[in-house]
Amino acid sequence: MTDISFSDRVAIVTGAGGGLGRTYALDLAARGASVVVNDLGGAKDGSGGDASAAQKVVEEIEAKGGRAIASHDSVGTPEGGQAIVDAAMNAFGKVDIVINNAGILRDRTFAKLSVDDLEAVLTVHLKGAFYVSQPAFRVMKENGYGRFVFTSSNAGVFGNFGQSNYGAAKSGLVGLSNVLAIEGAKANIKSNVICPMAATRMTEDLLGPLADSLQPECVAPMVVYLVSEACEYTHEVFSAGGNRFARVFTGLVPGWYAGKDAGVSAEDIAANIDRIRDEQGYIVPMSVSDEIGVLSEVLKSDR
C-alpha cells in the first residue's frame, strides 16, 4: 500500500486550535502539507477570542519540522473567509484542501430557541463554510485540483433533541458539499462530508462514559484520506468515531406509481403508504437529474 503524502499540498483547516481540527492539522503537516491553522479561539458558544489557540498548534507543527501559519480571522463573514484564503495564498501560493471544521454550540429546545442563537450557529457552521469555500473553490478551479471536507453531524443527518439550530446548519452543509461535488467535477475538485463522533470541548457534556473511546484521533484517518489524492470518491457522507467508519447515504425507493391519468387522493396515499415506504430496490441519487431520470422511466412505462 502506497503511503498517503501531502508534499506540495496546501491545506486550510478551520477550527484547528483544538479538538478535531488540531488532529487534522497535525496529521496533514506530518505528511508534508503546508497548513493554515485557523481558529478564532472563542468559547464553544462563539463568544470571545484567543489568538494563542491557533498559534500553539502552529508551534507544535513547526517543532516537528512542518510548515504552518496561524489565522485568527472569523469564518463568519465574507471578509473573514477571504482573508483565510488570502493567508494561504500569500504564505504558500495556492489552496488545495479545505477542511471546514469551525463550529459553535448554542443548544436549546425548539420552543425556547432565540433568533440570536439560530443566527449565531447558522453563521459559523453553514455561512462560515460557504465564506471560506467559495474563494478557495475559485482558486482550486483555476488550478484544476481541490479537496473539500465539510463537517456535518449525526444531529444534522438524523436529528437530536435540543439542537434544531445546529441540526439545520449541519444538514445544510451536506447540501452545500453535494453541489460543490457536482460543480467541481470537471476541475478535479472532490467534496465530501464527515459526521464525526468525538470527545471534544463541544461534546464533553454529551457523551458521558463513551468519551474515553471517542478520541479525535479516531476520526482523523477518514478525513485525511478524503482530502488526499488517493480518494476517488466525491458527493458522499461518512460517519467516523471510535475507530468505526461507515458510509451514510440518502436513498430513493421505487415508490408507488398510480398511473398517468389517475386521480390520486389522500386516501389512496394512505392505502399505498407501505409501498411508498418500501426500501427494497432503492438507488442512491447523485444529483437531481438522477431522480428526474427515474421519474422519466416510470412515465414512459405508461405510454
N, C-alpha and C positions, 0 to 999 in steps of 0.2 A: 504494500500500500504506500503510495506516494505521500510524503508529508505535505500538509497544507501550509503554504507560505504566503506572506503578505509583503514580500520585498517590493519596494517601489510603489506600494499602495498607500493611499491617504484616507484615513477614516475620521469621521466625526461621530462622537458618542455623546449624546445629551444626557443630563442627569448622571454624570460619571464620577461625581465626587464621593460616592459611596455605594454600597449595595450592589445590585446587578450591574449597573453601568461601570462601576470600578472594575469588576471582574472582566467585563468585555474589553475595556481599555487595556488592562494589563496583559490579557491573553493576546490581543491583536499586536500590541507593541512587542511582546516576546517573540512573535512570529515575523517581525520585520516591518510592521506597519508604522507609519508616522501618524500620530493620533492627536486630534483636537479634543481635549478633555473639557467638556462644557458642563458647568454647574453654577447656578446662582448662589447655592449654599444656604437656601432658606429653610424654614421649618417645614414639616410634612404637610402643613395646611397652606403652604405657599408664602407665608409671611417672613419678613426679614431677609437677610442675606449674609453670606460669609465667604469671601474670596479664597480663604485658605483651603476649603474642601477640594476644589479642583487642583490647586497648586500642590497639595500633598500627594495627589495621585501622579501628577507630572513628575514630582521628585522621586517617587517610587520607580517610575518608568526609567527616568534618567539614571538612577543609581544602578540599574541593571543593564545600562548601555543602550537603552532605547531612545526614541525621538518623540517628543510630545510638547505641546504648548497648552496653556490653560486659557479657557474662555469663560468670562463671567457674565456674558450677555444673556438676557432673558429670552427664552423661546417664545414668549407670549406676545410679541409684537412683530410686524413685518420687518421693522428696522433691526430688531434683535436677531431674527433669523438670518437676515442678510449679513449682519456683522459676523455671525458664527461662520458662515460660508466664506466670507472675505478673509477671516483669520486663517482658514485653511489655505486659501489661495495665496495669501501673502507669505505665509511661512513655508508652504510645501508645493505650491504651484498648481494644485488640482484637488479634486474631490472624487474619490472612487466609491466610498462607502458612507452611508448614513445609518446610524442606529438611533432611532427615535425612542428614547427611554425616559425622558424627563416626565415627572408626574407629581401630583399632589393629591391629598385626600381631604374631603370635607363631607364625611358621611352623615346623612340624616334620613329619617324615614320620609317618604314622598310627601306626606301631608305637612311635614314641618320644614321641608327644604326651602331655603330662601333663594331669591333670584341671584343674590350675590354669590352664594355657594354654587349655584348652577353655572354662572358665568365664569367663575374662577377656575373650575375644573375643566370646563369645555375649552377655555382659553389655553391652558397649559398643555393638556393632552392632545386635543384634536386640532385646534388652531395652531398650537405650537409646532406640531409635527408638520403641518402644512407650511408654516412660515419658514422652517428650516429646509424642508424637502424641495420646495419649488425652485429656489435659486440653485440648489445642489443639482436638481434634475436637469436644469438648463446646461450646467457645466458638463454633466455626465453625457447628455445627448450630443453635445459638441465633440466630446472625446470618444464616443462610441463604446462606453463601458460604464456600468454602475451597479451597485447593490444597495437595496434598502431593506431594513427590518423595522417594522412598526410594532410597538409593544401594546398588545391588546390585553385581555384578561378573561378568565372564566366568568367574571362578573359581567363582561360585555357580551360574551358569546352565549352564556347560559343563564345569566341573571343572578343577583344576590341581594338579599334583604338589606335595605338601608343604603343602597348605592345606585339610585336612579341616575344621578348626575354622572357618576363615574362609569356606570354601565353604558349609558348613552354615548359618552365620549369614546370609550373603548370599542364599542361596536362600530362607531363611525370610522375608526382607524382601519377596520377591516375593509370597509368600502373604499376608503382612500387608497389603500395598498392595492386593491384589485384593479382600480383604474390605472394606477401607475404601471402595474404589470402589463396591462394591455397597451397603453400608450408608449411604454418604453421598450417593447419587444424588439422593434426593428433596430434599436440602438444598443442592443445587448445590455439593457437595464432590467434587472430582475428585482422583484419586490415581493416580500413575504411577511408573514405576521407571526409573532411569538406570543403565546399565552403562558407566562411564567408562573410557577408556584414556588416562592422562595421566602425565606425568613429575612426580611429587611426592616429598616426603620418604619416603613409604611405598613408592614403587615404583622409586626411583632405582637399586636394586641388581638390578632385574629386567628392565629394558627395554633395556639396552645402547645400541647406536648409534641405536635408534629414538627415544630420549628427545628428541632435538632437534626431532623432528617432532610430538611429542605434548605440547604445552604445555597447561596447564589452560584457557587462554583459548579453546582449540579445542573445549572441551566446554560451556562456559558458555552459548552461544546456545541449545542444546537445552533446558537446564534452565530458563533464563529464560523461554523460550516455554511450557514445560509448566506453570509457575506463574502464567501470565498469564491474563487474561480471554479472550484470543484463542484459547486452547487449548480445543477442544471434545472432546478425547479423554480417556478415563479407562480404568483397568484394563489399561494397556499397558506394555510394556517397550521401551526404546530403548537402542541402543548408540551411543556417541559417542566419537570420538577422531581426532586429526589432521585435523579438518575433514570427516570422513566420519560421516554419521548414518544409522542403519538401525534398522528395527523388528526386535525379537526376539519370537517367539511360540511358544506351546505348541499344537500341533495334535492333533486326534483323527482318525484314519483310519477308514474304514468297517469295516475288520477282516473277520473271518470269523464267520458265524453258523452254528452246527452244526444248529440246529433245536430246537424246544421240548422234544421228548422224547428227544433224542439222548443216549446215554451216552458222554460225551466222555472220552477217556483222554489221558495224556501223549503217547502215540504219535500220536494224532490231532492234537495241537498241533504236534508235530514235522513231520507231513505237510503241515500248512497254515500253517506259520510264515511263508512268503513272502507269503501273502495277509494274514495278521495284520499284517505289517510294511509292506505296500504303501502308499506315500504318496499315491497317486492319490486324488483326491476328498476330501481332508481338510477339516475345518472347524476354526475357532478358537473353542472354547467360552469364554463369558464368565462362566459360573457352573456349579456342579454341576447345576443344573436343565437346562442345555443338553445335557449328556451323558445325563441321565435321559430327556430328550425323544427323543434319538437312539435309545436303547435301547427306549423305548416303541414307536417306529415299527417297529423291527425285530421286536419281539414281536408286534405287530399283524399283520404280514405272514404270520404262521404260524397265524393263527386260521382 
